[in-house]
Amino acid sequence: MSALAVWQIDKGATVPDAATYSPPAPTSSRTVDVSLAAGMSPSEIATRLGASGAIDSATQFRILVAILGYQGSLQAGDYEFRPGTPALDAVYRVRNGVISERSLTVVEGRRLEEVADTVAAQGISSNDFIATARVADFRQETGLNFLADLQSDGNLEGYLFPATYPVRNNDKARDLILRMLQTFGERLPADAAQKASAAGLSLNDVVTLASVIEREAQVASERPIMAQVFLSRLRQGIPLEADHTVQYAIASDAESVQTYGYWKPDLTREDLGIDSPYNTYLNRGLPPGPICNPGLDSIKAVLEPADTNFLYFVAKPDGSHAFASTLEEHQRNIEKYQGQ
């Protein structure tokens, strides 16, 4: 029986996409590192993978690439394979640039400490991650020009771009952080700095306001409207009065985090009076920096706000918001939706 008959693959076959692919259960914790350079032919890639022991058959890899028409789609990268990975799995991974079977996901709206907790699940110390996520340690990296906009050498809150990242066995905290920063730079709109400047904002201002919107908005279509509200309040010298900035400030207290988590759900009058530069009830203007790591939609909302004249909004029971242009209208919305 031929190899093709064993695989039962024809020209109509496709390799599973990223949403449906499930790698085989690992049979060994040992891995093989293979570097595939740009411009390598499918035959050269197959030979390198086979010679390293990364795949079970270089011949099958070559034939599969030809059958599936992926000759021009194989991606360069520093890959990590378990010894004897099935050729079909290897084709999928090299075609899609999946450098490792393991991954972690940074979710929109999570703060630095929450990202560190996610990283810790991959065996990398959360304390090391937080200690390494400092602006000063990455300013000189190629392609991270956006860090030059940051006036302080504090942490990288706001710039750990929400996405799913591969994790290799030898990865350290710095490797993951660099991957997140590079993705931020790649995904940031090319005209972001220009649009920010036209609005009288720095790029860090944009990311800071986007982080507030990321926490406030539950309905995607409301993000540009919220951006307009906050930008109008900033220009008129009205405090932002954003609950999530207060939650961020409260979470600097370890005891509060232990009791309520990083985002205390029900704020008291005492909470709203906390003495912190992040308290946007007491302080006009933006908080000192981002309060979480916003997604691309929230960043775009700040760069392209809605064209409205709203100055207020209040949450409805379903998570959406009622917007108002006057304080009187806002008070009616509060009474209607919050019974106050």
N, C-alpha and C positions, 0 to 999 in steps of 0.2 A: 504494500500500500504506500502511495506517495506521501510526502510530507504535507502537501496541500490537502489531500483527502483526510489526513488525520485532523487537520485544523478545521476542515469544513468551512472554508472561507472562499467567497467568490468576489468578483469585482464590485458587487453592490454592497459589500460589507463595509461597516464603519467602525471606527474605534470609539468607545463610549466617551461622552463629553465629561467635563469637569463636574457637572451636577450629579451625574449618575455613576461615575466611576468609583469602585471600591477596591482598593488594593488587596491582594491576597494576604491572608493571615501570616505574620512573620514566623519563620521557622528558626531564625537565628537573630541574635542581637548584633552580630558582626555586620559591618557594612563595607562597601568598596567605593572609594572616591574616584570618579572619572571626570576629567576635564575635556569637554568637547569644544573645539575652537570654531569660530566663525569661518565659513567657507569649506569646511570638511565635507566630503562627499558621503552619501549614504553608505558606500562600501567601506570608506575609512572609519566612519562612526561604528559600523558593525564590527569591524576588525578590532578597534580599540575596546569596545564593550566586551567582545568575546575573549580577547587576550587577557583582560583584567579579571575575568571570571564573573563579571557583573551580570551577564545574561546566560541563558542555558544554550543558546544557539545563534551564532553570528549569521549562519546561512538563513535561518528562519527570519531573522530580523531584516536582512536584505530583501528577501522575497516579499515579506509583508509590506515593507515600504513601497516596493514596486506595485504590488497589487492594489494597495490603497491610494496610490497616487500622491504620496507624501514626499517625493524626492526633493521638492523645493521648500518644504515646510518644517524641516527638522531644526531645532533651536540649539544654539550654543549655550554653554553654561557649565558650572561646576556641579556635577550630579553626584548623588549618593544612592547607591543601589544595595540591596541585599544580594549576596552571592547567588547566582543561578536564577535571577529574576526571569520569569517567562518572557519570551521575545515580544509577545503581543502587548504585555504591560509596559515593556521598555519602549516600544514604538509609541504608545499613547503618551508616555511621559516626555519623551524627547520631542515629539511633535508639539506638545502643549507647554513645554518648558517647565514641567513639574520636577524640580531638582531633588525633592525629597518626598517620601511617603507621609511624613509627619507635617503637621501645620498647626498654626494658631490663628485665631481671628480676633482682630481689634474691632470692637463694636462702636458705632457712632455714639458719642455722648459719654463715653467712659473717661474718668480722670486718670492721671498717671498711676496712682496706686492700684486702681482696678485693672489697668493694663498689666501692671507688674504681677498681680495675682494670676492673671491668665498665663503669663510667661512662666510663673512658678509651676504651673501644672505640667510644663514641659521639662522640668528638672533644672531650671535656671533660677537662681536665688532672686526673689523679689527685691530684697535689699540691695543686691548688686545692680539690678536693673535700675532701680530708682537712683542709686548713687552715680551710675554711669550716664543717665539721661540728663546731661548738663550741656548747655549751649557751647561753653568754651571748649569742650572736648571734640566738637564736630565742625567748628567754624572753618577749618582749613580743608575739609573734605571737598573733593571735586563735585560740582553740580549742586551744592547746597548754598547758593548765593542768597537765598531768602533769609538765611540766618544773620546776614549782615544788617538786616533791618532791626534786629533785636538789640536794644540798648543795654540790657543786663545779661550777665552770664549765669542766670538762674537755670531752672529746669526747662525741659522741652515740652511742657504741657501745651497742647494745642497742635503740635506738629507730628505726632505719632499717628500717621494717617490710617483711618479705619479701612481695613482690607484683610484678606487672608494671606498669610505668609508661610512659606516653607520653613521647616526647622530641621537642621542637620545635627547629627550626633555631636559634632565638635563645635557647634555654634556657642558663642558666648553672648552675654547681654549686649555688648557693643555691636556684634554682627546683626542682631535683630533690630536694634535701634537704627542703625545705618540703613537697613532695608526699608524701615518705615519712613525715614526722612527722605530717602531717594524716591519713594513712591509719592510722597507729598509733592516733591519738586516736579515729578513727571505728570501728576494729575492736576496740579494747579493751572488754571487757565493762563495762556500765554500773555494775555493782556491784563492780568490781575493787578500788577503794580501800577499800570497806567490808569485803570479805572479807579483804583484806590486813591491815587494822587488827585484825580479829577474831583473826587468827593471830599477831598481834604483829609484823607485818612492815610495812615501807614499800612503796610501789609499786616503788621502785627495787630493794628486796630481792627482790621477786617477779620482776622482769625479770632480775636478776642470777642467781638460782637457775634460772630458765627457760632462760637462756643455757647454763648448765652441762648441764642436761638435754638441751637441743637437740643438744649435741655428743656426749653419752654414749649417748642412746637411738637404736637402729636399728629397734626394733619399737614401733609407735605405742601399743599397749596397755600397754607398760611405763612410759610416761611418768608416769602418776599414782603408780605404785608407787615409781619412783625419787624422785619428789617427796616421798613419805612417808618414804623412807629418809633423804634429806638433811635434811628438817625434823626428824626424830627425832634425828639426830646433832647438829644445831645446838642443840636443846633440852637434850641431855645433855652438851654440851661436847666431843663427839667430833669430831676433824678430818674434813672431808669426804673427803679423800684422792681427789680427782677428777683423773685424769691430764690432762684437757684444760685445766685451769687452769694446770698446769705448762707445757703446750705453748704456751699464750698468753704466759706469762712468757718462755719461751725465744725466742719470735719477736720480742722486742724487740731481739734481736741480728741485725743485717742479714746478717752472715756465715752465721748459722744458717739464716735464711730462704732465702738463696741456695743453700744446700746441701740443706736438708730441706723447704723450703716453709714455709708459715705454721703447719702442724700436724705437727710432727716425729712420725713414726709409732712409732718404737721408743725409749722413754725408758730411759735408763741410771740407775744408782744416783746417779751424779754429777748428772744432770738433776733427779732427785727431791730433791736437796739444794740446789737453786738458791736463793739469797737474794733472795726477792721476796715482796711482800705477796700476790701471786696464787698462791703455792705453798700449796695447801690440805693438803699433807702436813705442813708445818712450822707452819702457822698455823691456829688454830681459827677458826670462824666463816666467813662468806661472804668471797669476794675483794672488793677495793675497788669493783668495778663489773662490769658484764656483760663476758663474754669473746667474745661474738658477738651477732648479731641474731637472736633466737629467733622462731619462728612462733607463731601463736595457740594451737595445741594444747599447746605447752610452757608457755605462760603460764597457760592454763586448768588444766593439770595441777598447778601450784603452788597455784592458787586452790582447786582441788578435788582434793586428794591422795587416794590410795587409803586404805582403812581396814584397815591391816595392822600387824604389829609387827616388820617386817624392819629390820635395821640394816646389812646388808652385801649386796653383789652382786658377781658376777664374770662376765666375758664368756665365752660359749660360742663354739665355732668358727663357728656359723652366724650370729653377730651378736646373738642373744638373750642373756639373762642368767639366771643362777641366783641366787635370793635366799635369804637366811638370816637367822635371828633371833639366833643365837648365834655366837660366834667359832669354836667347835669345828665347827659345821655349815659355816661359811664356809671353814674350812681344808680340810674334806673336798671342798667344791665346787672349790676351787683345785686340789687334787690330781687331781680327776676331769676337769676341763675344761682345765687348763693344764699338767698334769703336773709340778707343783711340790710 
